[in-house]
Amino acid sequence: MSIAVENFVKAVYNNNTNDGNDTKPGSIAKKLGISSAAATDMAKKLALKDLLHYQKYQKLELTEKGEKMALSVIRKHRLWEAFLFKMFDMSMHEIHREAELLEHQTSEFLTQKISNYLGNPKFDPHGDPIPNANGEITTKDTSIALSKTKEGQSYIISRLLSNDKEFFDFCAENGLKYGNTIKVSKQLSSNKMTQVIVNNNTILLNQDFTNIIYVNNIN
């Protein structure tokens, strides 16, 4: 399949699994940086290939075949991110950018070699789950958005749901990294901001950030 097809089914899968996103052609177009007309045209073509279900004005739904393709691409992407992060200590934005290119050129054979070399990780450096060789995500996601946490409690950062360089630069500079402990000192509901303490530093985050930083309770 072409890169455009793989990116399209991946976008549908990711939008379907992320809170607040829908899978209508217009939303997928925005995610991929293409026109709504182009997204609708692609959806119609992929429906003929049995990769998704298309109905006018309705959300797109992947077929079993389409979901299998999406998870295969996602597996390659996240394994490359884990490999590049471990081997070259690249930034979060850099590993995402390079994995976007490498995911489409990687055989299943090499994918499994990378996984074996890394010890078959279940999560990538962003905290996103890595599908196994059968295209299954076996980890249970119990994380919540930082915006929904409680004052006075401490959490572990579990996911950073962004591809934005400035976001990752800010996170790196302030210790907002996957696996780090974060304490919520205040939830300012009136202006939708959250005050947190990380590495003894107090940071005030707006909802644009707290909706894409996910955390787990400390057991």
Contacts in CASP RR format, 6 or more apart in sequence:
PFRMAT RR
TARGET T0000
AUTHOR 0000-0000-0000
METHOD contacts of the structure
MODEL  1
MSIAVENFVKAVYNNNTNDGNDTKPGSIAKKLGISSAAATDMAKKLALKD
LLHYQKYQKLELTEKGEKMALSVIRKHRLWEAFLFKMFDMSMHEIHREAE
LLEHQTSEFLTQKISNYLGNPKFDPHGDPIPNANGEITTKDTSIALSKTK
EGQSYIISRLLSNDKEFFDFCAENGLKYGNTIKVSKQLSSNKMTQVIVNN
NTILLNQDFTNIIYVNNIN
1 69 0 8 1.000
3 104 0 8 1.000
4 42 0 8 1.000
5 42 0 8 1.000
5 46 0 8 1.000
5 51 0 8 1.000
5 69 0 8 1.000
6 69 0 8 1.000
6 73 0 8 1.000
6 103 0 8 1.000
6 104 0 8 1.000
7 32 0 8 1.000
7 73 0 8 1.000
8 28 0 8 1.000
8 32 0 8 1.000
8 39 0 8 1.000
8 42 0 8 1.000
8 43 0 8 1.000
8 46 0 8 1.000
9 46 0 8 1.000
9 51 0 8 1.000
9 52 0 8 1.000
9 62 0 8 1.000
9 66 0 8 1.000
9 67 0 8 1.000
9 69 0 8 1.000
9 70 0 8 1.000
9 73 0 8 1.000
10 70 0 8 1.000
10 73 0 8 1.000
10 74 0 8 1.000
10 77 0 8 1.000
11 28 0 8 1.000
11 31 0 8 1.000
11 32 0 8 1.000
12 23 0 8 1.000
12 28 0 8 1.000
12 52 0 8 1.000
12 60 0 8 1.000
12 62 0 8 1.000
12 70 0 8 1.000
13 62 0 8 1.000
13 67 0 8 1.000
13 70 0 8 1.000
13 71 0 8 1.000
13 74 0 8 1.000
14 21 0 8 1.000
14 31 0 8 1.000
14 74 0 8 1.000
15 21 0 8 1.000
15 22 0 8 1.000
15 23 0 8 1.000
15 27 0 8 1.000
15 28 0 8 1.000
15 31 0 8 1.000
16 23 0 8 1.000
16 61 0 8 1.000
16 62 0 8 1.000
18 161 0 8 1.000
19 145 0 8 1.000
21 27 0 8 1.000
21 31 0 8 1.000
22 59 0 8 1.000
23 59 0 8 1.000
23 60 0 8 1.000
23 61 0 8 1.000
24 57 0 8 1.000
24 58 0 8 1.000
24 59 0 8 1.000
24 60 0 8 1.000
25 36 0 8 1.000
25 39 0 8 1.000
25 40 0 8 1.000
25 43 0 8 1.000
25 60 0 8 1.000
26 36 0 8 1.000
26 39 0 8 1.000
26 40 0 8 1.000
28 39 0 8 1.000
28 43 0 8 1.000
28 60 0 8 1.000
29 35 0 8 1.000
29 36 0 8 1.000
29 38 0 8 1.000
29 39 0 8 1.000
32 39 0 8 1.000
43 52 0 8 1.000
43 54 0 8 1.000
43 60 0 8 1.000
44 54 0 8 1.000
46 52 0 8 1.000
46 54 0 8 1.000
46 66 0 8 1.000
47 53 0 8 1.000
47 54 0 8 1.000
50 63 0 8 1.000
50 65 0 8 1.000
50 66 0 8 1.000
51 62 0 8 1.000
51 63 0 8 1.000
51 65 0 8 1.000
51 66 0 8 1.000
51 69 0 8 1.000
52 60 0 8 1.000
52 61 0 8 1.000
52 62 0 8 1.000
52 63 0 8 1.000
52 66 0 8 1.000
53 60 0 8 1.000
53 61 0 8 1.000
53 62 0 8 1.000
53 63 0 8 1.000
54 60 0 8 1.000
62 70 0 8 1.000
68 135 0 8 1.000
71 131 0 8 1.000
71 135 0 8 1.000
71 136 0 8 1.000
71 137 0 8 1.000
72 108 0 8 1.000
72 131 0 8 1.000
72 135 0 8 1.000
73 103 0 8 1.000
73 104 0 8 1.000
74 131 0 8 1.000
75 111 0 8 1.000
75 130 0 8 1.000
75 131 0 8 1.000
75 132 0 8 1.000
75 133 0 8 1.000
75 135 0 8 1.000
76 99 0 8 1.000
76 102 0 8 1.000
76 103 0 8 1.000
76 106 0 8 1.000
76 111 0 8 1.000
77 99 0 8 1.000
77 100 0 8 1.000
77 102 0 8 1.000
77 103 0 8 1.000
78 99 0 8 1.000
78 124 0 8 1.000
78 128 0 8 1.000
78 129 0 8 1.000
78 130 0 8 1.000
78 131 0 8 1.000
79 111 0 8 1.000
79 114 0 8 1.000
79 115 0 8 1.000
79 118 0 8 1.000
79 121 0 8 1.000
79 124 0 8 1.000
79 130 0 8 1.000
80 95 0 8 1.000
80 98 0 8 1.000
80 99 0 8 1.000
80 102 0 8 1.000
80 103 0 8 1.000
80 106 0 8 1.000
80 114 0 8 1.000
81 95 0 8 1.000
81 96 0 8 1.000
81 99 0 8 1.000
81 124 0 8 1.000
81 125 0 8 1.000
81 126 0 8 1.000
82 118 0 8 1.000
82 121 0 8 1.000
82 124 0 8 1.000
82 125 0 8 1.000
82 130 0 8 1.000
83 114 0 8 1.000
83 117 0 8 1.000
83 118 0 8 1.000
84 90 0 8 1.000
84 94 0 8 1.000
84 95 0 8 1.000
84 98 0 8 1.000
84 99 0 8 1.000
85 92 0 8 1.000
85 95 0 8 1.000
85 124 0 8 1.000
85 125 0 8 1.000
86 118 0 8 1.000
90 98 0 8 1.000
91 165 0 8 1.000
91 168 0 8 1.000
91 169 0 8 1.000
91 172 0 8 1.000
92 125 0 8 1.000
92 126 0 8 1.000
92 160 0 8 1.000
92 168 0 8 1.000
92 171 0 8 1.000
92 172 0 8 1.000
93 163 0 8 1.000
93 164 0 8 1.000
93 165 0 8 1.000
93 168 0 8 1.000
93 169 0 8 1.000
95 125 0 8 1.000
96 126 0 8 1.000
96 163 0 8 1.000
106 114 0 8 1.000
108 133 0 8 1.000
111 133 0 8 1.000
112 133 0 8 1.000
115 121 0 8 1.000
115 130 0 8 1.000
115 133 0 8 1.000
120 132 0 8 1.000
121 130 0 8 1.000
122 129 0 8 1.000
122 130 0 8 1.000
122 138 0 8 1.000
122 139 0 8 1.000
123 129 0 8 1.000
123 130 0 8 1.000
123 139 0 8 1.000
123 178 0 8 1.000
124 130 0 8 1.000
125 178 0 8 1.000
126 159 0 8 1.000
126 160 0 8 1.000
126 161 0 8 1.000
126 178 0 8 1.000
127 158 0 8 1.000
127 159 0 8 1.000
127 160 0 8 1.000
127 178 0 8 1.000
128 159 0 8 1.000
128 161 0 8 1.000
129 137 0 8 1.000
129 139 0 8 1.000
129 141 0 8 1.000
130 137 0 8 1.000
131 137 0 8 1.000
132 138 0 8 1.000
142 216 0 8 1.000
142 217 0 8 1.000
143 158 0 8 1.000
143 159 0 8 1.000
143 214 0 8 1.000
143 215 0 8 1.000
143 216 0 8 1.000
144 214 0 8 1.000
144 215 0 8 1.000
144 216 0 8 1.000
145 210 0 8 1.000
145 211 0 8 1.000
145 212 0 8 1.000
145 213 0 8 1.000
145 214 0 8 1.000
145 215 0 8 1.000
146 155 0 8 1.000
146 182 0 8 1.000
146 184 0 8 1.000
146 194 0 8 1.000
146 196 0 8 1.000
146 205 0 8 1.000
146 209 0 8 1.000
146 210 0 8 1.000
146 211 0 8 1.000
146 213 0 8 1.000
146 214 0 8 1.000
146 215 0 8 1.000
147 192 0 8 1.000
147 194 0 8 1.000
147 207 0 8 1.000
147 210 0 8 1.000
147 211 0 8 1.000
149 155 0 8 1.000
149 184 0 8 1.000
149 187 0 8 1.000
149 194 0 8 1.000
149 215 0 8 1.000
150 184 0 8 1.000
150 187 0 8 1.000
151 184 0 8 1.000
151 185 0 8 1.000
151 186 0 8 1.000
151 187 0 8 1.000
152 183 0 8 1.000
152 184 0 8 1.000
152 185 0 8 1.000
153 183 0 8 1.000
153 184 0 8 1.000
153 217 0 8 1.000
154 181 0 8 1.000
154 182 0 8 1.000
154 183 0 8 1.000
154 184 0 8 1.000
154 218 0 8 1.000
155 181 0 8 1.000
155 182 0 8 1.000
155 183 0 8 1.000
155 184 0 8 1.000
155 215 0 8 1.000
155 216 0 8 1.000
155 217 0 8 1.000
155 218 0 8 1.000
156 179 0 8 1.000
156 180 0 8 1.000
156 181 0 8 1.000
156 182 0 8 1.000
156 215 0 8 1.000
156 216 0 8 1.000
156 217 0 8 1.000
156 218 0 8 1.000
157 176 0 8 1.000
157 177 0 8 1.000
157 178 0 8 1.000
157 179 0 8 1.000
157 180 0 8 1.000
157 181 0 8 1.000
157 182 0 8 1.000
157 213 0 8 1.000
157 214 0 8 1.000
157 215 0 8 1.000
158 178 0 8 1.000
158 179 0 8 1.000
158 214 0 8 1.000
158 215 0 8 1.000
158 216 0 8 1.000
159 178 0 8 1.000
159 213 0 8 1.000
159 214 0 8 1.000
160 167 0 8 1.000
160 168 0 8 1.000
160 171 0 8 1.000
160 176 0 8 1.000
160 178 0 8 1.000
160 212 0 8 1.000
160 213 0 8 1.000
160 214 0 8 1.000
161 212 0 8 1.000
161 213 0 8 1.000
161 214 0 8 1.000
162 168 0 8 1.000
162 212 0 8 1.000
167 209 0 8 1.000
167 212 0 8 1.000
170 176 0 8 1.000
170 209 0 8 1.000
171 177 0 8 1.000
171 213 0 8 1.000
174 198 0 8 1.000
174 201 0 8 1.000
174 203 0 8 1.000
175 198 0 8 1.000
175 199 0 8 1.000
175 201 0 8 1.000
176 182 0 8 1.000
176 198 0 8 1.000
176 203 0 8 1.000
176 213 0 8 1.000
180 198 0 8 1.000
180 199 0 8 1.000
181 198 0 8 1.000
181 218 0 8 1.000
182 196 0 8 1.000
182 197 0 8 1.000
182 198 0 8 1.000
182 215 0 8 1.000
183 196 0 8 1.000
183 197 0 8 1.000
183 198 0 8 1.000
184 194 0 8 1.000
184 195 0 8 1.000
184 196 0 8 1.000
185 195 0 8 1.000
185 196 0 8 1.000
185 197 0 8 1.000
185 202 0 8 1.000
186 194 0 8 1.000
186 195 0 8 1.000
187 194 0 8 1.000
187 195 0 8 1.000
188 194 0 8 1.000
188 195 0 8 1.000
192 206 0 8 1.000
192 207 0 8 1.000
193 204 0 8 1.000
193 205 0 8 1.000
193 206 0 8 1.000
193 207 0 8 1.000
193 210 0 8 1.000
194 204 0 8 1.000
194 205 0 8 1.000
194 207 0 8 1.000
194 210 0 8 1.000
195 202 0 8 1.000
195 203 0 8 1.000
195 204 0 8 1.000
195 205 0 8 1.000
196 202 0 8 1.000
196 203 0 8 1.000
196 205 0 8 1.000
197 203 0 8 1.000
205 213 0 8 1.000
END
